[in-house]
Every structure is written in structure tokens, then in C-alpha cells.
Amino acid sequence: MLHTRLIDVLGDKAGKALARLGLTTIDDLMHHLPRRYLSGTQTTDLTEVRVGEYVAVVARVVRCDRHGAGDKGRLEAILTDGRSRLSATFFGKDHLLDYWKRQLTVKDSVKGIFVGKVGQFRGNLQMSHPDFVMLDEAGRIVGREDAKHVTMARQVRRSGLVGIYPSVAKLPTWQISECADIALLLLTDLTDSLPDQVVADEGLLGLIDAFEALHSPESLERVEAGLARLKFEEALALQLTMAYRRANRAGEASPVIEPRSDGLLAALDARLPFQLTGEQLDIAAQIAADMAKPVPMQRLLQGEVGAGKTVVALRAMLAAVDAGYQAVLLAPTEVLAAQHTATIASLMGDLEFEVRLTTLTGSMTAIARRNALDAIASGGARLIIGTHALLYGVKFAEIGMVVIDEQHRFGVEQRAVLTDRPGNRPHVLVLTATPIPRSVAMTVFGDLEVSTLREIPAGRGDVATQVVALETHPGWLARIWARVHEEVAAGGQVFVVCPRINLRDDDVFREAADGSPSAAAVEMLRQLKAGPLADLRLGLMHGRLPAAEKTEAMARFVDGQTDVLVCTTVIEVGVDVKNATMMVVMDADRFGISQLHQLRGRIGRGDRPSLCLLVTNAEGDSTAAERLRAVANTRDGFELAELDLIARREGDVLGSEQAGGRSTLKLLRAIDDADLIGHAREVAERLVAADPACTDDRLADLVADVEQSDWLDRS
């Protein structure tokens, strides 16, 4: 019944209107909940009303005045909560204004519910043509009665509550409420989607009761109980899916890989020019224990910027090579693949020739590609690094381990090319340089074991971060370029990061709120060459450059042939230039918190102190300025990740609605509901242990619904 189409229940007109909100089935409508509940007997605090919001307010009309006449007539009603005021304005011909004035009762015992968008006129808040209904103290309609007002009045008389739904102009909140009431009538015999024992054990409302509590509320307490039921079900469905994935993987076979005392791994450890941190050793032990099992490892290694994830991954890859298998590292960009190749070759020294370290990217010449493919197919190449080029037309001898760097840059089918192989499945290690809050890790990566590197290896230089507010100190820009000169003179190198490539690209042209265009790399390079940095060696790096030019630009910077690299976020992840000691981020307010932290991680990788300048025109009391101050105040990526999640919410963190798939989280919030998600995981594990084959139809339906959400694999 829940999957019945709304168009078949409510008719063509209402069904199409609801479809514009993404609501096509009864289930969609039942989960489209009021964003808040107004008490029809309690006056709204008008000081909380904001310009641009679509709101519903309960207020008293203190005055109603006519202005003008004929086609240019205007009616202005002054609403009050007893302290503040808001105007409701209507435009129309005389007979319409007279009609509206009769409805807008000016009486202490009568209040109105006004629904509409808040604007501003001459500095005062104003709602233009709001929907409204006037009610007496008993919730009875005063004045006209039509379907809209009957619905609102019925809600008020029932419980004093009016649910305010997310809506659009052609489908106002009162009409959505009417549709929900009709749909509820069809669900009287609905079978609960959760097992009866789970409902009882968790003290939850039944599914029908939960829907009624939310769409026809008797009290706010009942609303909370209904919301708790739906949120638990969503959390349980998600965790059941993850638990069954983990259980299914336990039935698959993988090669048993154990470290050798006389192999390449031991030789690498003997020649490392630094001591591994305690955390690196602990995580290496976790990975080794996973790979020694006959089931595929599925582990996520997240780490602070510069915490040494690459060397941990390399040690695991060499263990696979020692056992006679190939190890593959899949990188999302050629720049990152080249960086990994250089880093690993440097760490291995002469050992590189024993594994025949091989790189495969899309920009290679035909001869180089053919040689690489032959080496991979024959098994001569035992340690392989590459980009998406590894996913098409490549024959491997036998893969024992796959490392996927920044897996969200690859699609499900792309990753499956390497991981879903006949016979033994390879062990999989996923790397991410973006610290992930615990709540998101449980939600998005719930089928992976998670290891975390927080400790920065000894010998790294400190990175000082400062916000440069040009709004209040425009003269500081000249000082920035002087400081760049000083850094280069001292032997350092500098990144100048811009949020844009080229201002003349109409397809991507965006302007700031004040109308000024954001900094663009191409224009910035031209200005610096012609002005303050004319005597330095400048380079350019951005995502639209041909692969060969990007590789050359980065190689020149790594080799010290470029003093200042003007770039975009193409250098955000994985770039490791130990001599880079300064970064200038232009229009830093255009970047998110985690993105700024990642960019900052490109400097301070050597032993010299480094400086990161966040240049902004944002006003000091703005949200953007607060975000920059947060980045400047801490280098703790996990603390910043939490702040970023709060700022962006799940829509950006988990990925917004995907084409062909369901949306992301419906009611759960990864920040607020972390404890609930954790509890649901425990319940899910018990259910899977009791029913490993998922024979309970209700559990199977919950899992099937989540499996349609391809964001789980894309994230």
C-alpha cells in the first residue's frame, strides 16, 4: 500500500503537484513531515521571522488600512505578537481589497494564521499576499470558509497544532495536510515494516500510529514519539544493510597474506629514513591481522593531513607482493598518481626495481602504455600505481591487494573492476585525507572497519595560519606579496590558490555577493607576472590543463624550478613538496572548512616553519569570516570536520540526491543522531546473527530500500 502512486489516489492534479516536491508514492508523502508545528492558540514571536523565509505565523491584526484605488489599490494589515510588528500586504482591485479587509478581523479575541514568504519594504518586514485564516479562541473560523481554512481550523480544534510542511507556491502547506489526511485513511490495515519484537523491545509506536502522530498530531509529545519511530527505522535499515554486507563478505575468499621476515617489507623497514609513529605501527598491525584472514579485508584508513598514510599503505602492499601477488594503488588524478609514484620510489630506493614499480595513466604514449600493460599482464609488474586507466582493458596476473585513494572520486562499477574479481577477492584498503566524524563514518562507511591516524610524524615544521581581512585592511595585499618575496629569498616555495580558473569562462562565471568576481588562477598569474612578483619564477596549475602540462608544471615545482605556483584546488590532496613553506589562499571564504584544511596540508611537510594566509573580503561578523577563524585557530582536522559537517549538513557531506537513485538521509542527522545510529548498529548485528540469510521479509524490504540509495557506494 505504501508504494501506491499518489496520482492514483489523489487524482492527476494533486498527484502532479506533489511530484514537483519529489513525492510520487504514499510512502513518500508519509515521510514528508511538517518542518515545525504551530500552536493555533499561541502567538508567534515575530522577532524570529527572517527576510527570505517562507513562514507561518500566528498573530493578531491591530490595524487594516486601504491605500490607493482602482487597479493600483493596496491593503495593508499590521500584525503583532504584542511586542513586534509585521505587515501583510495585498494588491488588487477595489472589490478584492474590500473582501480581504472584511476577513481580516481586528479584534483581541481573534487571531490569524498567516502563511507566506517574508520580504522587506522600506526597512520593515512584510508578507505579500499571504494565505490566512482567522480563528476565534475556540479555533472556529471567523469569516470565509473554504477547503483551505477548514483544514487549518480542523487542525487547531483537534489539538491546537498546525503542521507547517515544506511546500511550494502551487502546493501550499494546507493542501499537503489535506492530501496526508486522505492517504492516512488508506493505511488502516498496513502491516508494520519492523518486526513486532523490535517494536516492543525498543518501546516504539507502530508504523500507522507514527504516521498519524506526525500528520494528525494530538500533542507535541506525540509528535516526538512518531519522529522517534521513523528515525529509528531509518537508522536500523541503514545499519542492517551494512551488517548484511559485512556478513556476506565474511563468506567470500581472499588470499591469506602474512608478513615475511626476509621479504621486501622487511627490507623497506630497514631502510626507512624515519621511525614509524606508534599509531602507524598499531594500524599496520590491524591491517596485517586482516590480511592474514581468508576473507577480504575492507578497511578505511583516514588520517590527518601529513600523518603518513602512504607509508602504511605501502607496507601492506609489499606484504602482498612478498606473498606472490600484485598490489594496485588507484588514484583519482594523474597528479596524485605521479605524486604517489615519486613518494613510493623515494621510500623504496633500489627495491623499486625488484617490484618493477609501474605506473599507468591516460596521458602515456602508446609505446609506454603497451609496455606497462605487458608488464602488468605477465606479472612482472608487481606494484602498480594508476588512475582510471587501470580500469579499462587491463589484464592482471593476480591481484592480492587494492588500495583506493579518495574512493568517493570513483563510481561503484569502476571500483568493482578491481575488487570484484573471479576466484580470490583482493584485500581492499581505502585511503582518505579528509577526517571523517564518527557519525558519518558509521553512516557512509558502516561496512568498513575504520582506522584513524591522528599523530603527525616528528620533524614536521609548524604551520601558522592567519586570516587577512582586506575589507578592513586593503593595504595588506601589497604586504602579502612582499612576504612571498621574503619566503622565496629564504629558500622556500609558495602556493597561491584561487577558487576559479578563468573569469572569462561564461559557463562557470559566478560573482560574489558584493558583485566582485572571485580570484581566478589565469588572471592572477598574469597580474603577478606584470606586477608584484615579476622577478620570480611563476608557474600555473589547474584542472583544465592537458595532463602532460599538469605533470610538467608539478615536476618543475617539485624540482625547485618554480618559486610560486598559482593554482586551483587541483593540488588539494596528495601533493607532497617538502620545500613548500607558504600558501596564499585568495578569496578563502569561497572554500569549505575541510577543503581549506586539506589545502593547508600541502605546506609544512618539511622541517621548516610554514605560513598559510587566508585572504578574504568577507565582513568580520559574517558566517564566512567565522569559518576562516575556525580554520586559523586549529590544525585538528577532526575538530574541523565536525564544524564542517555542522556548517554544510548532510546534503553536501553525504551527497545530494543522485540521478536514478533515492535521496540521502531522510530524517536522520549524522551529527545529532550519532548515538541513535550507534544503537541501531547493535540491534542490526543481533538481527543479522539471528537471521543471517535475511529470511524475514520485513528485514529484506528494509535492506532493499536502502540498497536503492546509490549514495552509499558513491560516498
Disulfide bonds with the S-S distance in Angstrom:
none
